[in-house]
């Protein structure tokens, strides 16, 4: 009899099953973020870039790609800082 899966095991299996769909969504977010940069639609590049980085952090973590995870953690921290600053200081 198999032991029940822990919540972290269930998360890993769910992430693996959703990987291709999430990567297509991340691509759409990246394109939208780039358009927002070109059009100067502040703060949308940060708002769209944050989930983009979060998706790549999860998949870098899932596959053990340490460098990719660290790069995206850095960008995530910068996006969180920028969004927080925008919310605090106003538009």
N, C-alpha and C positions, 0 to 999 in steps of 0.2 A: 504494500500500500504506500502510495506517495504521500509525503508530507505536504500540507497546504503551502502554497506559495506566499512568500512575504509580500508586503506592499511594494518594496523596492524591486522584487523580481517581476511583479505584475507590471510595474512601470516600465522596466526594461523591455519586456515582451511587447507592451503596447507601443513603445517608441520604435522598436524594430519593425512592427507591423505597419506603422504609419510613416516610415521614413521617406518613401518616394513622394507621397502626398505632401508631407511637410516641406520637403526640399523644393517642390514646385511652388508652394505657397511662399517660401522664403525668396525664391526667384522673383515672384510677383511683387513682394515687398521691396526687394532691392531695386527693381525697375521703377516702382512708384516713388521710392526715396530719391532716386537719381533725377526723375522728372521734377520732383519737388525742389531739389537743389537748383536745377537749371532755371526753373520758374521763380525761384526765390520765395517759395511758399513757407516761410518760417512759422512755426517750429516743426512742420510736417516731416522734414528729413529725419529729425531725431525721433519723432513719434513712430514713424515707419521703420526706422533703423533698429530701434530697441527690440521688437519681436524678431526681426531678421537675425540679430546677433544671438538672441536667446535660443532660437531654433538651432543655430550652428553650434552653440555651446552644448546643447543636449546631445547632438549627434557626434560631436567630437569626443564627448565623454563616453558615449556608447561604444565608440570604436577605439578609444584609447589614444586619440590624436592630441597629445598634450599641447603642442605648439599652437594648433588651431584653436583649442579651447582657451588658452591664455590670451591670444590675440583678441578673441571675441569677448572675453571677460574685460579686457581693457576698454574696448569700444563700448561695451554695455555700461561700464562705470562712467565713461564720458557722456553717454546719452542720458543716463539717469541724472548726472550732475547738470547737464544742459536743460533737461526738462524741468527739474526742480528749480533751477535758477529762473527759468522762464515763468514758472508758476508763481514763485515768490515775488519776483520783480515786476511781473505783469507783462503784457504784450507790448 
